[in-house]
Amino acid sequence: MFRKLTNIPTNVVMGFLGTGKTTAILNLLKQKPADEKWAVLVNEFGQVGIDGAIFAASGAIVREVPGGCLCCAVGLPFQVAVNRLLTEVKPDRLLIEPTGLGHPKRVLDRLVGGYFRTVLDVRASICLVDPRKLGDSRYTSHENFVDQIALSDVLVANKMDLADKAATQLFERWADGSRPRKAVVAQTVQGQLDVAWLDLTRNPARQAAFPDAHQAGSIQIDADYRRMTRKSALANSPLQNAADGYQSYGTVFPEHSCFDYIRITRLLNQLKAERIKAIFATNKGWFIFNAADGLMTIVPCKPSANSRIEIVATQNNWQDIPSALNQCIANSCSDSD
């Protein structure tokens, strides 16, 4: 029987690079009512889709809008991706994870207006921050960082196990200074969010401090480049992307590639980057590798279609990475050091 798509509860989960958005969404999915079907639309700065692979490995229903930032692709590609996801899956709830380098205003404007006005019921937006970044002007002067906080209804300081007293006080000052006041201000670790926050009401009175950030044309991703990168992904060539002073390197490995767990862990710990995300088949099983600020977490996961990696940094020093990654490939998944 045909089901009309209307008033689907929708939440945007945002935050700058390395704040733990993916982990937070995975934790929310674990709290999903058993009789409901939730879907995730994920956008990443890079081209190879690490978060999509991570969500898929967890059993989530996921679609991706790769490359650049969701706010810059918020026209036709975004509408098509949302439409296809809603039509094919007919979810009871939609969670949207924009890239950490994305500005949220155009995303929210698109979701609450036009075609989606009656299709989606946009509820509270959640922003995760790493309180340690609030003392760094590279972040606090960044338009996306500031407006992710400004436009959120729920503001969460994640990684509180790593924050000192000064960072905690900075977070509290930012939260206290928010107008309109946040519906929820919370502190947590490992992205542990309360699923009840998803049903809080979105406050349309929240204003961006930089409303013209990332207007159409501010970042151009050439159509020929998009076609080229799609081909490259299939051919296992490294893909790169650049915006806002950040650059990404990513690659997808052939289906049966198997990495030596010790060697790949050692390599990723040595790399200097703002963020590293990878999902690898190793001689000890499948693992998700997630690194930010020099700290890496490694968790086991279900098998994915391919091993893949995405690195985001402020400097383009990729020339030695392909060779270094290839040196970490084991002869077979029965190899060990």
KEBAMI-957761 format. One record per residue (C-alpha): residue number from 1; x, y, z; residue in one letter. Coordinates in Angstrom, 3 decimals. Last residue first. Layout:
BEGIN
<atom NUM,<X,Y,Z>,"a">
...
//
This chain:
BEGIN
<atom 337,<54.157,-10.065,12.725>,"d">
<atom 336,<51.084,-11.917,11.558>,"s">
<atom 335,<49.870,-13.314,8.258>,"d">
<atom 334,<46.608,-15.282,8.032>,"s">
<atom 333,<44.891,-12.451,6.230>,"c">
<atom 332,<47.284,-12.863,3.338>,"s">
<atom 331,<50.497,-11.343,2.013>,"n">
<atom 330,<49.934,-8.417,4.354>,"a">
<atom 329,<49.450,-4.850,3.127>,"i">
<atom 328,<51.294,-2.331,5.286>,"c">
<atom 327,<53.879,-1.554,2.587>,"q">
<atom 326,<51.012,-0.469,0.340>,"n">
<atom 325,<50.038,2.191,2.871>,"l">
<atom 324,<53.563,3.616,2.957>,"a">
<atom 323,<53.752,3.698,-0.840>,"s">
<atom 322,<50.446,5.529,-1.116>,"p">
<atom 321,<51.409,7.946,1.716>,"i">
<atom 320,<54.746,9.218,0.426>,"d">
<atom 319,<53.424,11.956,-1.865>,"q">
<atom 318,<50.528,13.005,0.364>,"w">
<atom 317,<52.022,16.026,2.059>,"n">
<atom 316,<49.270,18.509,1.247>,"n">
<atom 315,<49.033,20.630,4.365>,"q">
<atom 314,<45.985,21.566,6.440>,"t">
<atom 313,<45.012,17.941,6.914>,"a">
<atom 312,<42.159,15.524,6.250>,"v">
<atom 311,<42.948,11.825,5.720>,"i">
<atom 310,<40.432,9.336,4.320>,"e">
<atom 309,<41.036,5.572,4.220>,"i">
<atom 308,<39.444,2.531,2.615>,"r">
<atom 307,<39.193,-1.244,2.916>,"s">
<atom 306,<36.466,-2.585,0.690>,"n">
<atom 305,<32.949,-4.047,0.829>,"a">
<atom 304,<32.853,-3.812,4.618>,"s">
<atom 303,<33.208,-6.564,7.197>,"p">
<atom 302,<31.594,-5.979,10.615>,"k">
<atom 301,<33.497,-3.823,13.048>,"c">
<atom 300,<36.275,-3.914,15.631>,"p">
<atom 299,<37.240,-0.634,17.289>,"v">
<atom 298,<40.442,1.378,17.076>,"i">
<atom 297,<40.678,4.802,18.666>,"t">
<atom 296,<43.533,7.133,17.891>,"m">
<atom 295,<44.740,10.249,19.651>,"l">
<atom 294,<47.067,12.689,17.865>,"g">
<atom 293,<44.494,15.450,17.780>,"d">
<atom 292,<42.059,13.275,15.839>,"a">
<atom 291,<42.260,9.612,14.858>,"a">
<atom 290,<39.632,7.013,13.963>,"n">
<atom 289,<40.533,3.493,12.846>,"f">
<atom 288,<37.587,1.146,12.241>,"i">
<atom 287,<38.586,-2.514,12.329>,"f">
<atom 286,<38.010,-5.762,10.410>,"w">
<atom 285,<39.873,-8.873,11.566>,"g">
<atom 284,<43.283,-9.673,13.074>,"k">
<atom 283,<45.070,-10.149,9.721>,"n">
<atom 282,<43.511,-6.851,8.741>,"t">
<atom 281,<40.496,-5.650,6.760>,"a">
<atom 280,<40.550,-1.892,7.166>,"f">
<atom 279,<38.118,0.958,7.808>,"i">
<atom 278,<39.769,4.330,7.957>,"a">
<atom 277,<39.326,7.790,9.374>,"k">
<atom 276,<42.146,10.249,9.949>,"i">
<atom 275,<41.601,13.799,11.150>,"r">
<atom 274,<43.574,16.996,11.533>,"e">
<atom 273,<46.648,15.233,10.248>,"a">
<atom 272,<50.212,14.253,11.103>,"k">
<atom 271,<50.745,10.551,10.364>,"l">
<atom 270,<52.773,8.471,12.829>,"q">
<atom 269,<49.830,6.809,14.579>,"n">
<atom 268,<48.470,5.803,11.180>,"l">
<atom 267,<51.732,4.041,10.310>,"l">
<atom 266,<51.983,2.086,13.571>,"r">
<atom 265,<48.401,0.901,13.307>,"t">
<atom 264,<48.968,-0.167,9.707>,"i">
<atom 263,<52.080,-2.143,10.653>,"r">
<atom 262,<50.543,-3.883,13.661>,"i">
<atom 261,<47.318,-4.871,11.898>,"y">
<atom 260,<48.962,-6.173,8.723>,"d">
<atom 259,<46.520,-5.195,6.054>,"f">
<atom 258,<44.382,-7.388,3.800>,"c">
<atom 257,<43.296,-6.358,0.320>,"s">
<atom 256,<40.575,-8.637,-1.076>,"h">
<atom 255,<38.272,-5.973,-2.505>,"e">
<atom 254,<40.876,-3.669,-3.971>,"p">
<atom 253,<41.625,-0.578,-1.866>,"f">
<atom 252,<39.667,2.666,-1.744>,"v">
<atom 251,<41.647,5.885,-1.460>,"t">
<atom 250,<41.485,9.225,0.247>,"g">
<atom 249,<43.473,12.397,0.619>,"y">
<atom 248,<41.891,15.554,1.923>,"s">
<atom 247,<42.821,19.199,2.043>,"q">
<atom 246,<41.916,21.913,4.503>,"y">
<atom 245,<42.454,25.647,4.002>,"g">
<atom 244,<38.732,26.313,3.705>,"d">
<atom 243,<38.381,23.822,0.842>,"a">
<atom 242,<40.329,21.050,-0.912>,"a">
<atom 241,<39.660,17.580,-2.316>,"n">
<atom 240,<41.873,14.661,-3.238>,"q">
<atom 239,<41.269,11.167,-4.527>,"l">
<atom 238,<43.783,8.315,-4.647>,"p">
<atom 237,<43.199,5.858,-7.510>,"s">
<atom 236,<41.344,2.604,-6.796>,"n">
<atom 235,<39.894,2.386,-10.317>,"a">
<atom 234,<36.334,2.634,-9.059>,"l">
<atom 233,<37.216,5.658,-6.956>,"a">
<atom 232,<39.095,7.138,-9.887>,"s">
<atom 231,<36.031,6.969,-12.099>,"k">
<atom 230,<33.997,8.892,-9.511>,"r">
<atom 229,<36.878,11.307,-9.174>,"t">
<atom 228,<36.935,12.031,-12.894>,"m">
<atom 227,<33.202,12.627,-13.090>,"r">
<atom 226,<33.399,15.016,-10.144>,"r">
<atom 225,<36.361,16.790,-11.727>,"y">
<atom 224,<34.435,17.172,-14.989>,"d">
<atom 223,<31.561,18.695,-13.025>,"a">
<atom 222,<33.901,21.244,-11.419>,"d">
<atom 221,<33.684,21.630,-7.673>,"i">
<atom 220,<33.236,25.330,-7.065>,"q">
<atom 219,<33.353,26.713,-3.551>,"i">
<atom 218,<31.932,30.184,-2.962>,"s">
<atom 217,<29.674,29.718,-5.984>,"g">
<atom 216,<26.473,29.167,-4.058>,"a">
<atom 215,<26.795,30.778,-0.665>,"q">
<atom 214,<29.346,29.226,1.611>,"h">
<atom 213,<29.103,31.802,4.376>,"a">
<atom 212,<26.437,34.448,3.769>,"d">
<atom 211,<24.692,33.969,7.129>,"p">
<atom 210,<27.891,34.418,9.162>,"f">
<atom 209,<26.658,34.897,12.745>,"a">
<atom 208,<23.863,32.458,11.976>,"a">
<atom 207,<20.544,33.078,13.698>,"q">
<atom 206,<18.400,30.915,15.949>,"r">
<atom 205,<14.762,32.041,15.846>,"a">
<atom 204,<13.648,28.820,14.148>,"p">
<atom 203,<13.956,26.913,17.472>,"n">
<atom 202,<13.791,23.196,16.699>,"r">
<atom 201,<11.575,21.299,19.132>,"t">
<atom 200,<12.978,18.422,21.167>,"l">
<atom 199,<12.326,14.970,19.744>,"d">
<atom 198,<15.960,14.142,19.019>,"l">
<atom 197,<16.940,15.024,22.583>,"w">
<atom 196,<15.131,11.885,23.799>,"a">
<atom 195,<17.913,9.770,22.218>,"v">
<atom 194,<20.287,10.982,24.942>,"d">
<atom 193,<23.776,11.290,23.503>,"l">
<atom 192,<26.885,9.291,24.413>,"q">
<atom 191,<29.423,10.562,21.885>,"g">
<atom 190,<32.382,8.818,23.537>,"q">
<atom 189,<32.290,11.195,26.495>,"v">
<atom 188,<29.627,13.660,27.641>,"t">
<atom 187,<28.775,17.195,28.655>,"q">
<atom 186,<25.371,18.768,28.133>,"a">
<atom 185,<23.578,21.967,27.228>,"v">
<atom 184,<19.955,21.393,26.231>,"v">
<atom 183,<17.273,23.660,24.767>,"a">
<atom 182,<19.993,26.205,24.104>,"k">
<atom 181,<19.362,29.807,24.988>,"r">
<atom 180,<18.342,32.129,22.185>,"p">
<atom 179,<20.990,33.449,22.417>,"r">
<atom 178,<24.157,31.590,23.354>,"s">
<atom 177,<26.369,33.294,25.927>,"g">
<atom 176,<25.815,30.657,28.618>,"d">
<atom 175,<26.898,27.911,26.204>,"a">
<atom 174,<30.057,29.728,25.179>,"w">
<atom 173,<30.856,30.464,28.835>,"r">
<atom 172,<30.245,26.827,29.843>,"e">
<atom 171,<32.534,25.636,27.078>,"f">
<atom 170,<35.292,27.967,28.222>,"l">
<atom 169,<34.885,26.729,31.808>,"q">
<atom 168,<35.284,23.121,30.674>,"t">
<atom 167,<38.391,23.979,28.676>,"a">
<atom 166,<39.944,25.687,31.717>,"a">
<atom 165,<39.100,22.747,33.995>,"k">
<atom 164,<40.780,20.200,31.718>,"d">
<atom 163,<39.205,18.309,28.840>,"a">
<atom 162,<40.253,14.796,27.788>,"l">
<atom 161,<37.518,12.851,29.618>,"d">
<atom 160,<35.115,15.526,28.417>,"m">
<atom 159,<35.470,14.169,24.907>,"k">
<atom 158,<32.118,15.686,23.882>,"n">
<atom 157,<30.753,19.059,24.904>,"a">
<atom 156,<27.161,18.973,23.682>,"v">
<atom 155,<25.007,21.828,22.453>,"l">
<atom 154,<21.373,20.971,21.693>,"v">
<atom 153,<19.382,23.532,19.713>,"d">
<atom 152,<22.208,24.180,17.270>,"s">
<atom 151,<22.365,27.215,15.001>,"l">
<atom 150,<24.979,29.182,16.955>,"a">
<atom 149,<27.272,26.196,17.594>,"i">
<atom 148,<27.446,25.169,13.952>,"q">
<atom 147,<27.649,28.892,13.266>,"d">
<atom 146,<30.919,29.420,15.114>,"v">
<atom 145,<32.668,26.346,13.716>,"f">
<atom 144,<31.564,27.096,10.161>,"n">
<atom 143,<32.715,30.705,10.283>,"e">
<atom 142,<36.143,29.902,11.750>,"h">
<atom 141,<37.268,32.517,14.273>,"s">
<atom 140,<36.737,30.182,17.253>,"t">
<atom 139,<38.543,27.358,15.485>,"y">
<atom 138,<41.851,28.889,14.471>,"r">
<atom 137,<41.445,31.117,17.539>,"s">
<atom 136,<42.146,28.168,19.849>,"d">
<atom 135,<40.720,28.346,23.368>,"g">
<atom 134,<37.441,26.718,22.381>,"l">
<atom 133,<39.253,23.784,20.801>,"k">
<atom 132,<39.681,21.920,24.124>,"r">
<atom 131,<35.903,21.910,24.501>,"p">
<atom 130,<35.566,19.422,21.607>,"d">
<atom 129,<32.194,20.393,20.249>,"v">
<atom 128,<29.113,18.419,19.285>,"l">
<atom 127,<26.147,20.199,17.742>,"c">
<atom 126,<22.630,18.762,17.766>,"i">
<atom 125,<19.752,20.095,15.701>,"s">
<atom 124,<16.306,19.830,17.285>,"a">
<atom 123,<13.413,18.844,15.007>,"r">
<atom 122,<12.833,19.097,11.285>,"v">
<atom 121,<9.505,17.479,10.425>,"d">
<atom 120,<10.145,16.552,6.814>,"l">
<atom 119,<7.783,16.030,3.863>,"v">
<atom 118,<5.650,19.124,4.433>,"t">
<atom 117,<8.419,21.731,4.078>,"r">
<atom 116,<10.691,19.428,2.064>,"f">
<atom 115,<9.670,20.840,-1.328>,"y">
<atom 114,<10.303,24.440,-0.340>,"g">
<atom 113,<11.470,25.131,3.174>,"g">
<atom 112,<12.551,23.417,6.395>,"v">
<atom 111,<15.224,21.116,4.941>,"l">
<atom 110,<16.687,23.643,2.503>,"r">
<atom 109,<17.077,26.326,5.152>,"d">
<atom 108,<18.666,23.804,7.515>,"l">
<atom 107,<21.275,22.784,4.934>,"v">
<atom 106,<21.843,26.393,3.905>,"r">
<atom 105,<22.555,27.394,7.487>,"k">
<atom 104,<24.763,24.467,8.505>,"p">
<atom 103,<28.193,25.569,7.198>,"h">
<atom 102,<30.239,22.504,6.302>,"g">
<atom 101,<33.795,21.675,7.318>,"l">
<atom 100,<32.655,19.090,9.860>,"g">
<atom 99,<30.819,17.359,7.029>,"t">
<atom 98,<27.059,17.233,7.376>,"p">
<atom 97,<25.484,14.321,9.299>,"e">
<atom 96,<21.745,14.018,8.631>,"i">
<atom 95,<19.503,11.708,10.668>,"l">
<atom 94,<16.141,10.711,9.165>,"l">
<atom 93,<13.418,9.050,11.221>,"r">
<atom 92,<10.588,6.586,10.529>,"d">
<atom 91,<12.266,5.738,7.268>,"p">
<atom 90,<10.561,5.167,3.909>,"k">
<atom 89,<13.673,3.369,2.598>,"v">
<atom 88,<13.504,3.783,-1.181>,"e">
<atom 87,<11.420,6.948,-1.324>,"t">
<atom 86,<13.047,8.682,1.639>,"l">
<atom 85,<16.590,7.858,0.541>,"l">
<atom 84,<15.908,8.737,-3.072>,"r">
<atom 83,<14.368,12.068,-2.134>,"n">
<atom 82,<17.186,12.945,0.255>,"v">
<atom 81,<19.885,12.178,-2.322>,"a">
<atom 80,<18.011,13.995,-5.103>,"v">
<atom 79,<17.521,17.077,-2.934>,"q">
<atom 78,<21.190,17.127,-1.972>,"f">
<atom 77,<22.458,16.678,-5.514>,"p">
<atom 76,<19.984,19.357,-6.774>,"l">
<atom 75,<20.919,22.157,-4.426>,"g">
<atom 74,<22.725,21.600,-1.143>,"v">
<atom 73,<25.999,20.734,-2.808>,"a">
<atom 72,<27.777,23.699,-1.233>,"c">
<atom 71,<25.985,23.155,2.087>,"c">
<atom 70,<26.859,19.477,1.931>,"l">
<atom 69,<30.551,20.225,1.759>,"c">
<atom 68,<33.092,19.158,-0.836>,"g">
<atom 67,<32.926,15.517,-1.868>,"g">
<atom 66,<30.459,12.779,-1.036>,"p">
<atom 65,<26.651,12.942,-0.709>,"v">
<atom 64,<26.072,9.570,0.945>,"e">
<atom 63,<23.205,7.220,1.727>,"r">
<atom 62,<22.803,5.038,4.819>,"v">
<atom 61,<20.563,2.359,6.295>,"i">
<atom 60,<22.517,1.267,9.377>,"a">
<atom 59,<23.906,-2.259,9.823>,"g">
<atom 58,<27.011,-1.200,11.728>,"s">
<atom 57,<29.175,-1.877,8.652>,"a">
<atom 56,<26.874,0.456,6.694>,"a">
<atom 55,<27.468,3.233,9.211>,"f">
<atom 54,<31.245,2.788,8.959>,"i">
<atom 53,<31.141,2.589,5.159>,"a">
<atom 52,<29.093,5.785,4.973>,"g">
<atom 51,<31.492,7.438,7.386>,"d">
<atom 50,<34.444,6.535,5.165>,"i">
<atom 49,<32.949,7.815,1.927>,"g">
<atom 48,<35.699,7.971,-0.707>,"v">
<atom 47,<35.429,11.572,-1.931>,"q">
<atom 46,<36.519,13.747,0.955>,"g">
<atom 45,<34.638,16.442,2.859>,"f">
<atom 44,<31.980,13.967,3.880>,"e">
<atom 43,<28.215,14.025,3.703>,"n">
<atom 42,<26.021,11.493,5.457>,"v">
<atom 41,<22.320,10.824,5.100>,"l">
<atom 40,<21.279,8.344,7.797>,"v">
<atom 39,<18.098,6.261,7.903>,"a">
<atom 38,<16.005,5.031,10.814>,"w">
<atom 37,<13.474,2.175,10.726>,"k">
<atom 36,<11.319,1.820,13.821>,"e">
<atom 35,<9.941,-1.268,15.604>,"d">
<atom 34,<13.047,-1.853,17.706>,"a">
<atom 33,<13.085,1.705,19.008>,"p">
<atom 32,<16.460,3.268,18.177>,"k">
<atom 31,<18.872,3.472,21.107>,"q">
<atom 30,<21.715,1.745,19.215>,"k">
<atom 29,<21.145,4.211,16.383>,"l">
<atom 28,<21.823,7.069,18.787>,"l">
<atom 27,<25.170,5.509,19.705>,"n">
<atom 26,<26.118,5.199,16.025>,"l">
<atom 25,<25.112,8.835,15.587>,"i">
<atom 24,<27.425,9.892,18.424>,"a">
<atom 23,<30.329,7.842,17.070>,"t">
<atom 22,<29.911,9.524,13.683>,"t">
<atom 21,<29.729,12.983,15.218>,"k">
<atom 20,<32.847,12.572,17.375>,"g">
<atom 19,<34.329,16.076,17.522>,"t">
<atom 18,<37.134,15.307,15.080>,"g">
<atom 17,<36.353,17.911,12.445>,"l">
<atom 16,<33.715,20.442,13.462>,"f">
<atom 15,<30.232,19.564,14.670>,"g">
<atom 14,<26.842,18.616,13.305>,"m">
<atom 13,<23.949,16.234,13.884>,"v">
<atom 12,<20.926,17.375,11.849>,"v">
<atom 11,<17.618,15.862,12.901>,"n">
<atom 10,<14.561,14.755,10.956>,"t">
<atom 9,<11.180,13.378,12.042>,"p">
<atom 8,<9.260,12.483,8.840>,"i">
<atom 7,<6.329,14.877,8.540>,"n">
<atom 6,<5.012,13.447,5.275>,"t">
<atom 5,<5.870,10.732,2.788>,"l">
<atom 4,<2.609,9.248,1.586>,"k">
<atom 3,<2.533,5.497,2.016>,"r">
<atom 2,<1.343,3.463,-0.940>,"f">
<atom 1,<0.000,0.000,0.000>,"m">
//
